[in-house]
Amino acid sequence: MSGQTLGFFIAGVLVAFAFALALQMRLMTGLVLRRAARAKFDELEDGTARFAVVHAVAGTGLEEGDTVGEAASWLRAEYPRAIGHIRLARRATAVTGVLFLAVLIGWRVTAGAEG
């Protein structure tokens, strides 16, 4: 294994680790927000609470008379940092996916053609 291949391997592992951390951040924060919405609004079930979290993160407005819309507004008002964490994790998963592909292509173009 050449030094260049080892460098690309290390870069790939680091990018994959960053992707896994971002994915974990999305899942755990979404789970916590979903549980918070279900604790505040008893009539929400798991699917509708997930829907409220998605709309809270997206920032789309739902009608206020609906429980899901009220839950999304409440989540945005009560947990703005957690919503920001999910947005950051969404961007990070997209960026690390592209970076991993770039590392693979870069390895293939420069070092992968040797063997």
C-alpha positions as a Markdown table, in Angstrom:
| # | Residue | x | y | z |
|---|---|---|---|---|
| 1 | Met | 0.0 | 0.0 | 0.0 |
| 2 | Ser | 1.5 | 3.3 | -1.1 |
| 3 | Gly | 1.5 | 6.4 | 1.0 |
| 4 | Gln | -0.9 | 8.1 | -1.3 |
| 5 | Thr | -3.4 | 5.2 | -1.0 |
| 6 | Leu | -3.0 | 5.3 | 2.7 |
| 7 | Gly | -3.7 | 9.0 | 2.7 |
| 8 | Phe | -6.9 | 8.5 | 0.7 |
| 9 | Phe | -7.9 | 5.7 | 3.0 |
| 10 | Ile | -7.5 | 7.9 | 6.1 |
| 11 | Ala | -9.4 | 10.7 | 4.4 |
| 12 | Gly | -12.2 | 8.3 | 3.5 |
| 13 | Val | -12.4 | 7.0 | 7.0 |
| 14 | Leu | -12.6 | 10.5 | 8.5 |
| 15 | Val | -15.3 | 11.6 | 6.0 |
| 16 | Ala | -17.3 | 8.4 | 6.7 |
| 17 | Phe | -16.9 | 9.0 | 10.5 |
| 18 | Ala | -18.2 | 12.6 | 10.0 |
| 19 | Phe | -21.1 | 11.3 | 8.0 |
| 20 | Ala | -22.0 | 8.8 | 10.7 |
| 21 | Leu | -21.8 | 11.6 | 13.4 |
| 22 | Ala | -24.1 | 13.9 | 11.4 |
| 23 | Leu | -26.5 | 11.0 | 10.8 |
| 24 | Gln | -26.5 | 10.2 | 14.5 |
| 25 | Met | -27.1 | 13.9 | 15.4 |
| 26 | Arg | -30.1 | 14.0 | 13.0 |
| 27 | Leu | -31.6 | 10.8 | 14.4 |
| 28 | Met | -31.1 | 11.6 | 18.1 |
| 29 | Thr | -32.2 | 15.2 | 17.9 |
| 30 | Gly | -35.3 | 14.2 | 15.9 |
| 31 | Leu | -36.1 | 11.5 | 18.4 |
| 32 | Val | -35.9 | 14.0 | 21.3 |
| 33 | Leu | -38.0 | 16.6 | 19.6 |
| 34 | Arg | -40.6 | 14.0 | 18.7 |
| 35 | Arg | -40.8 | 12.9 | 22.3 |
| 36 | Ala | -41.1 | 16.5 | 23.5 |
| 37 | Ala | -43.9 | 17.1 | 21.0 |
| 38 | Arg | -45.7 | 14.0 | 22.2 |
| 39 | Ala | -45.3 | 14.9 | 25.8 |
| 40 | Lys | -46.7 | 18.4 | 25.3 |
| 41 | Phe | -49.5 | 17.4 | 22.9 |
| 42 | Asp | -51.1 | 14.1 | 24.1 |
| 43 | Glu | -53.2 | 13.6 | 21.0 |
| 44 | Leu | -50.1 | 13.3 | 18.7 |
| 45 | Glu | -49.1 | 9.8 | 17.7 |
| 46 | Asp | -45.6 | 8.9 | 16.6 |
| 47 | Gly | -46.2 | 9.5 | 12.9 |
| 48 | Thr | -47.8 | 12.9 | 13.4 |
| 49 | Ala | -45.2 | 13.9 | 15.9 |
| 50 | Arg | -42.5 | 13.1 | 13.3 |
| 51 | Phe | -44.5 | 15.2 | 10.8 |
| 52 | Ala | -44.5 | 18.1 | 13.3 |
| 53 | Val | -40.7 | 17.8 | 13.7 |
| 54 | Val | -40.2 | 17.8 | 9.9 |
| 55 | His | -42.3 | 20.9 | 9.5 |
| 56 | Ala | -40.6 | 22.6 | 12.4 |
| 57 | Val | -37.2 | 22.0 | 10.9 |
| 58 | Ala | -38.3 | 23.0 | 7.4 |
| 59 | Gly | -39.9 | 26.2 | 8.8 |
| 60 | Thr | -43.0 | 25.7 | 6.7 |
| 61 | Gly | -46.2 | 27.0 | 8.2 |
| 62 | Leu | -49.0 | 24.8 | 9.0 |
| 63 | Glu | -52.5 | 26.0 | 10.0 |
| 64 | Glu | -52.6 | 26.9 | 13.6 |
| 65 | Gly | -55.9 | 25.1 | 14.3 |
| 66 | Asp | -54.3 | 21.8 | 13.7 |
| 67 | Thr | -52.5 | 19.9 | 16.4 |
| 68 | Val | -49.5 | 19.2 | 14.1 |
| 69 | Gly | -49.2 | 22.9 | 13.2 |
| 70 | Glu | -49.4 | 23.9 | 16.8 |
| 71 | Ala | -46.8 | 21.3 | 17.7 |
| 72 | Ala | -44.5 | 22.5 | 14.9 |
| 73 | Ser | -44.8 | 26.1 | 16.0 |
| 74 | Trp | -44.2 | 25.2 | 19.6 |
| 75 | Leu | -41.1 | 23.2 | 18.7 |
| 76 | Arg | -39.7 | 26.1 | 16.7 |
| 77 | Ala | -40.4 | 28.5 | 19.6 |
| 78 | Glu | -39.3 | 26.2 | 22.4 |
| 79 | Tyr | -36.3 | 24.4 | 20.9 |
| 80 | Pro | -34.6 | 26.7 | 18.4 |
| 81 | Arg | -31.1 | 25.3 | 19.1 |
| 82 | Ala | -32.2 | 21.7 | 18.5 |
| 83 | Ile | -33.9 | 22.7 | 15.3 |
| 84 | Gly | -30.6 | 24.4 | 14.3 |
| 85 | His | -28.7 | 21.2 | 15.1 |
| 86 | Ile | -30.9 | 19.2 | 12.8 |
| 87 | Arg | -30.4 | 21.8 | 10.0 |
| 88 | Leu | -26.7 | 21.6 | 10.5 |
| 89 | Ala | -26.7 | 17.8 | 10.5 |
| 90 | Arg | -28.8 | 17.8 | 7.3 |
| 91 | Arg | -26.2 | 20.0 | 5.6 |
| 92 | Ala | -23.3 | 17.9 | 7.0 |
| 93 | Thr | -24.8 | 14.7 | 5.7 |
| 94 | Ala | -25.1 | 16.2 | 2.2 |
| 95 | Val | -21.6 | 17.7 | 2.3 |
| 96 | Thr | -19.9 | 14.5 | 3.6 |
| 97 | Gly | -21.7 | 12.4 | 1.1 |
| 98 | Val | -20.2 | 14.5 | -1.7 |
| 99 | Leu | -16.8 | 14.6 | 0.0 |
| 100 | Phe | -16.7 | 10.8 | 0.3 |
| 101 | Leu | -17.5 | 10.5 | -3.4 |
| 102 | Ala | -14.7 | 13.1 | -4.1 |
| 103 | Val | -12.2 | 11.1 | -2.1 |
| 104 | Leu | -13.1 | 7.9 | -3.9 |
| 105 | Ile | -12.8 | 9.6 | -7.3 |
| 106 | Gly | -9.6 | 11.3 | -6.3 |
| 107 | Trp | -8.1 | 8.1 | -5.2 |
| 108 | Arg | -9.2 | 6.3 | -8.3 |
| 109 | Val | -7.8 | 9.0 | -10.6 |
| 110 | Thr | -4.4 | 9.4 | -8.8 |
| 111 | Ala | -3.5 | 6.3 | -6.9 |
| 112 | Gly | -6.0 | 3.7 | -8.0 |
| 113 | Ala | -4.7 | 3.4 | -11.5 |
| 114 | Glu | -1.4 | 2.0 | -10.2 |
| 115 | Gly | -2.6 | -1.5 | -9.4 |
